[in-house]
Amino acid sequence: MAGIYIHIPFCKQACHYCDFHFSTSAKYKDEMLHAIHKEIKLQKTYLENQKVETIYFGGGTPSLLSADEISKLIQTIQENFEVINDPEITLEANPDDLGIEKLKDVRNTAVNRLSIGVQSFYDEDLKWMNRAHRAYEAESAIKRAQDFGLENITIDLIYGYPLLSDLKWQTNIQKAVDFDIVHLSSYGMTVEPKTALASFINNGKQKPMDEVQSAAQFQYLIEKLTEEGFEHYEISNFAKPNKYSKHNTNYWRGVNYLGVGPSAHSFNGETRQWNITNNAKYNAQLELGKIPFDLEVLTLENKFNEYIMTSLRTQWGIDLIKVNTDFGCEINTKLLTFADEYLAKNWLQLNNEKLVLTKEGKLYADLIASELFLTENEFQK
């Protein structure tokens, strides 16, 4: 099985914290969609005849597309790839795009999962982030989507920024619970270089992020959602039973995927490639029948470290049997030696031949993963 990701690089306005590739002008949207259709056709052999089980419209803001534009992209995928019956098809959407008429139209497409970028249910926080919507629009969008039968909904919430008191954070989570959301993705606010937020902090216009605040709010998130019956199946993702994001879960479990559109990444187990992050150049190259991308051939070291990084983030953890099979018993032994320190700290647990993060260990997931990485020299010893 495999997945296809489509990057729609347009937004109404730029969120202060965002470093994804997008344009706030949709002037060349038609040209972009034409190029994306061409890339889908040119990449028809990339997944080596594997069946496609997930399609994900991300961005940017793919909810800026019309229902007809969404359906035509799905149709082009179906014409060029073997797609399973009833695939998971996710559309990322901003709340202000999900009016009654838009939801009616979306309901008539093959989209069966919505990812709504709520981020906060407080207007002052949304204004601070420079989001395009307001809190009432977020609440209305969720209710309307559910009324239209689109119940497989995930929402995004952000924590760990100066305006977010613990009481506001608790209220945000409670609202998600009260809406009977089946999936929630939640991220600590990070300050990415070259963003407006980074500039504001460097110029002293904004306070820097507080790691202690972020850690405390993350711990509360875990405790509250676990109490409410959610499974913390990946560091930033929580789902009711059997409501995981199939598409993203496949990323973390090393399933092949094709990324289409400017800045989109693709992975086939042996190589990783990424498209150019320039809309005009992307369109021009596709007009010539060429896909503008860079490619990296994955070494054994790359494959191992990537497996450690992605699998450790999940509730399934690092499978030592898989490590032994794919990389050899010596590598397996080295991994366990490096893991000893974190097993002793109770940041890792060894359960049924799997290394899994503990509740406390989840606070240090990136650190632990980096300490478990192996170098090229260690593979050659």
N, C-alpha and C positions, 0 to 999 in steps of 0.2 A: 504494500500500500504506500501511497505517496500523497503529498499535498501541493497545492499551488497558491502562491501569495501574489496579489496584484496591488502594486503601490500606486495610489492616486495622489499626485503631488500638488494638491491645491487646498488652501484654507482661506476662510474669510479674513482672519487676522492672525498675527503671530503671538502665541502664548509666550510669556516672558522666560519660561524655563525650558522651552522646547528646542532641541537641536536636530530634529528629524528634517529630512529634505522635503521642502514644499515651496510653493509660490503663493502669494496673496492675490495674484492676478490670474483669473481663469480665461484670459483673452485667447489663449491657444489651447483650450480644452479639447476642441474637436481634433486638432492636429495630434495632440497627445493620445487621445483614444484611438485614433487611426494607427499610430505607431505601436501602441500596446497590442492591438489586434494583430499587427504584423509580427511582433515579437512572439506572441503565442504560437503562431503558425510556424515560425522559424525554429522554435524550440520543441517541436512536436516529438522529437526523438530523445530529448534530454533525460526523461525518466525511464527510458529503456522498456517501454511497454508495461510499466507498472500501473496498476489501477489507482486512480485518483479518488481518495475518500474525503478530502477536505479542500475547500476553496475559501480563501480569506481575503476580503477587500479591506486593505489598510491604507494608512497615509501619514500625513495629510488628512483630509476629510472626505472619504468616499461617499458620505451621505449627500454630498453636493451633486452627485450624479443623479440623473433621472432614472426612473424604473426601467425605461426602455434601454438606456445605456448599460445598466447593470445586466439586464437580460441578454443583450447582444454579446457582452463579454462572456457570460456563462455559456451561451450557445457556441461561441468560437472555441472555448475550452472543450466542450463536449464533442465538437467536430474534429478536434485534433488530438484528443487524449481519450483513453478508456476510463470513463467516470462511473463509479458504482451507482446502483440505485439508491436514492435518498442520501446523497452525500451531505456532510455538515457544511453549510455555506454561511459564513459570518460576514456581516456588514458593520464596520465601525461607523458610529453616527454621533454627531453632536446633538444635544437636546433641542436646540433651536431649529434644527432641520426637520424634526419629527412632528410636524403638524398632522392634522387629520387626513388631508389629501395625500400627503407623502406616505403616511402609513398605509393608507388604502392601496396605493401603488406598490409599495414594497411587499405587501401581503400577496399581491398578484405575481410576484417574481418567485424564483426558486430559493430566495434567501430564507433560512429557517432559524437564524440566530442573530441577535443584535448585541453589539458591544457599545454601550452608551458612555460617552466621556463626561461623567458627572463631575468628578474631582472634588466637589464640595457642595453642601446644601446651604452655604452661607454666601450672600451677595458680596459682602466686603472681601471675602477670600477670593471669589471668582474675579472680582475687579482687580485685586492685587496680582493675580495670575495673568490678567489680561485675556480671560476667556470671553468668548462671544455670547454666551448664554447667561441667564440669570437663574436663581435657585428655583423659582416657581416653574420655569420651563423644564428643568430637570425632573421635578416631581410630576408635572403634567405629561411629559414624554413617556415616563415609565408606565404611568397609569393607562395612557392611551394605547401604548404598544401591547400591554396585557389585555386590554379590552378587545383589541383586534386579533387576539389569539397568538400573538408572538410572545410566548411565555418563556422561551429559552433565551433569557436575557442575562448578560453580565454587565456590571457597571464598574467604572474605575473610580477610586478615591485616593487622594494624596494626603500624606501625613508628614510631620516633621518640619513645618515651616513656622516662622515667628508668629503669625496671626492665629495659629491653630491652638487654642487652649485645650487642655485635656477634656473639659466639659463639652466643647464644640466637637471634638473628635468622637467622644462617646455618643453624642447626638447623631452625627453623620452615620456611624455604624448602625445605631438603632433604627434610623430611617430605612437603611438598606434591608435590615431584618424585617421591619414592618411591611415593606413592600413585597415581601416574600420572593426576593431575588434568589435565583438558584446558583449564581456564580458571582464572585467578586474578585477583582484584581486591585491590589493596593500597593502603592510604591512610596518609599520615602523620598522627599524632595531632594534632588541632587542638583548641584550647580555645575552645569556643563560649560566648558570654555566657549567663548564667542556667542553666548546667549545674552539677552538683555539683563537677565537676573545676575549673571556673572559681572556685567558691567556696573550694575547698580551697587553690588556689594563692594567691588573694587573702588568705586567712587565714594563709598561711605553713605550712600542713599538708602541702603537696606542692611539689616542685620545679617550676619552669616548664619547658616543653619546650625542648630544645636544638636549634636550627636546624642547627648543624654536624653533630650526630649524625644528625638526620633526613636531611640531604642525603647523607651518607656511606652510610647504610643504603639509601636510594633508589638510589644508584648501584650498590651491590652487587646489589640486586634486579634491576636491568636487566641487568647483566653475567651473573649466574648464570642467569636464566631465558632469556636469549638463547642462551647456550651449550647450554641444554637443549632448544632447538628451539621456544621460544615466540616469538610475534610481539608486540612491544610496540605494540599498535595504538591505544592511547589512554593518556594519562598514567598512569592508575591501573589499567589493564587489560592483561592478557597472555593470549594464547590460542595453543593449538596450531593449525596450519593449518586453516582452514574451521570453527573452533570459536568464532568470535566470538559475543558476545551480540547477536543480531539486534535485540532490543528496544532496548538501550542504544545500539547503533550507529546506529539510526534517530534517536534523540534528537540525537546529535552531528552527524548529516547533514541535520537539518532536516525530517525526515518528520513528518507530522501525527500527533498522539496525543490520546486522551481519557483524562483522569484521573478516577476515580470514588472517592468516599469523602471523609471530612473531611480537609482540607489538601491534597488532590490537585490537581495542576496539569494544564491542558489547553492545547494549541497547535494552531492550524489554518492557520498561515502568515500570517494577517492580524491575529489577536488572541491574547492569552494570558489565561487566566482561572484562578482558584484558589479552591477551596472554603474555607468557614469552618473554623477550627481549634478547634471546640468540638463535642464529640460530642452533647451534649443538644440544642443549637440545631440542629445538622445533622439529627438525627432528627426534631425537631419540625417543621422546615420541609419536609422530604420527606413527612411525614405529611399536610401540606397541599398536596402536589403541587408544591412549589417547590424549586428548587435554590439554596441560599444561597452565592453566589459573588461575587467582585469581578472586573472585567474591564478589561484595558488594550488599547487599539487601538494596534498597532505602527506607529510612524512609519518612514520610510525609514532614519533614523538608528538606531532600535532594531534593525531587521532586519539592517543592516550589522554593527553591533557584536556582535549575537548570533551572526551567522555567523562573524565573526572569532574570538570566544571559543570556540565549540564546535569549529569545524573545525581550529583551530590545535592543539588537544589530541590530534588523531588523527595516525596515520601517513600519512594522505592529504593533510593540510595544507590551506592556503588555495588554492583554485583561482582563479587570476587571470582565466581565461577566463570563469568564472561571475561574478566580480566585475564584469568589463567588461560582460557581458550584462545582469546584474541592476541594476547601479548606475551604469554609464557609464564612459567612458574617463578622464574627469577624476578620478573617485574612485579608479580603478585607479592612476592616476599618483601621486596623493597617498599612497595606501597604500604604493607602492614607495618613495616618498621617505622615509616614516616608517620603513620596514623597512631602509633603508640602514645605519643604525647597527648593527643586529643581524646583518646580513649581514657587515659588516666585522669584528664580534667573533666570527664563526663560531657564533653562537647560532641563526641561521637559514641555510638553504640554499635556493637557487632551482633546482628540478629540474622540467623539463618543464612550465613555466608554473605551478608550485605552490610556495608558500612553506611549508617544512617545518622543524620544530625539529630541531636537531642534538642529540646526546647531552647536551652541556653545556647547550644551550638549554632542555632539558626541566626543568632546575632552576629556570628563570626564566619558566616558561610564563605564569603569571598577570601578571607584570610586563610581558612582551613584548606580550601581548594588550591590556592596558590602554593601552600606548603606541601601539598601532595603531588604537585606537578613534578615530572621528571625531565631532565635535560637530555639532549642528544648523546652526550658522553655517557650518561647512566644507562642508556639503551645499548651502548656499544661495549660496556664492561662485561 
